[in-house]
């Protein structure tokens, strides 16, 4: 959304604007809330003079400086408490701060931390590459250490089924979660038997 506004900042920005851009489906109001929180638009959705000035700053270094000032002002309570160290806080520390300051739930705290980290990136401060979550202990369950096979046996020469592991450290009731994305290229001339064989192979290779 910020990238769009830097290219063209309409006089009024609403949830409908976000929807037309195809951003944040069913969460358009959250985008508007962030823009208002930063002072880029007012409560009526009209762009502010200060916001317009920042978004039309062409030089990248100058933009990052101006955007960091907006972010610092929007999160004054965080910077009053942590000073410039706020730019380097990890995800867990940010979640703890927002939950304590706003008395929010864990999921809301995570979203607040995610928004701040995104704004921090736009301000020129590189966020951590991965969430600062606990590392799996030695002796953890075999499932968490199992590596997905890179390629499954295809049901026909023209059909390929490829596993691309997307391992995302996350907290699910104190355990590590593993996400595996499966991409299947089905032949146009494939029969029902072909498809059944592919999914049978997936089940045999993944579920055990």
C-alpha positions, -999 to +999 in steps of 0.1 A: +000+000+000+028+024+008+044+016-025+012+025-043+009+058-023+044+067-033+034+064-069+000+080-066-015+094-034-053+100-040-069+129-022-090+104-003-081+068+006-108+044+018-113+007+023-128+007-012-095+021-025-076-008-009-101-033-023-097-020-058-060-024-056-065-060-046-046-056-013-055-073+020-088-090+010-114-087+038-088-068+059-090-035+041-100-017+072-068-027+090-048-011+062-068+021+066-062+020+104-024+018+099-024+047+075-044+068+100-022+057+128+008+070+109-009+102+101-009+097+064-046+102+062-071+117+087-102+101+102-122+109+071-096+092+048-083+124+034-046+126+028-027+149+052-002+175+041+026+159+061+017+124+047+016+137+011+050+153+017+065+121+029+050+099+001+062+122-026+098+122-014+116+106-043+151+100-029+151+067-011+174+077+018+153+109+024+121+089+022+133+064+048+143+092+071+110+109+067+090+077+071+110+067+102+100+100+117+063+091+110+068+057+126+086+071+156+057+096+162+031+069+158+048+047+183+058+074+207+051+052+238+074+025+225+103+049+217+098+068+249+104+035+267+131+019+246+146+048+226+164+039+194+167+003+207+131-001+196+144-004+160+163-035+169+137-053+191+129-088+181+094-101+175+089-117+209+099-085+227+076-064+205+047-088+212+053-086+249+054-048+248+021-044+228+003-070+248+014-053+280+007-017+268-026-024+251-039-054+271-044-073+239-046-110+232-016-130+218-029-130+182-034-092+183+000-087+198+015-107+170-003-086+144+008-054+161+044-066+161+042-076+125+029-042+115+057-024+134+083-046+118+070-039+083+070-002+090+105-006+105+117-021+072+102+008+053+120+032+076+154+017+066+159-006+096+163-042+086+141-065+106+152-099+118+152-125+090+132-150+111+111-148+142+131-150+174+114-181+186+128-210+207+150-235+189+139-271+189+155-290+217+177-321+211+157-352+214+125-337+199+101-359+181+112-376+149+084-359+130+100-324+135+133-337+121+119-355+091+129-340+058+103-339+030+113-359-001+120-334-029+102-352-057+074-378-056+070-406-081+048-393-108+018-413-120+026-407-156+056-393-176+038-360-182+027-355-146+050-341-120+043-337-083+069-316-064+073-309-027+087-276-017+093-274+020+084-241+036+096-246+071+082-218+093+092-216+130+060-208+149+045-214+182+015-238+184+009-246+221+046-247+227+055-269+198+073-262+165+050-263+134+061-276+099+044-263+068+050-281+035+037-266+003+028-291-025+028-281-062+012-306-086+014-302-124-013-323-138-013-334-175-042-320-195-049-355-210-047-372-176-075-396-166-092-400-132-068-430-126-039-407-131-050-382-106-059-409-081-024-424-084-008-390-078-027-383-046-022-419-034+015-414-038+013-381-019-006-398+009+019-427+010+050-404+011+037-377+035+013-391+061+036-418+076 
